[in-house]
Amino acid sequence: MTTDAAETPPKKPRKRRVLRIIALAIFGIVALLAIVVAIGVYKPISRRAGSVVATAHAPDFSLEDQSGATTTLAALTARGPAVLVFYRGFW
């Protein structure tokens, strides 16, 4: 004797399926918001006021070199391009 219940697979409860869809939708919204926030926060850091970008011209200044002579940026750039390197810490 065969019954219809034995031939058809059991159906998942509708409530469980709805909860899974809602959970996936919430996860998608949170992921999208995280991406939008990350782009909005990290991308414009280089565009903030006072930041230095590559190929930017530095204002003229004067410093003492290792022998105690005063050197200006204008004097260095008169001979050609100059590269400024800033070292942190101790030598």
Order of alpha helices (4+ residues) and beta strands (2+ residues): alpha-alpha-beta-beta-alpha
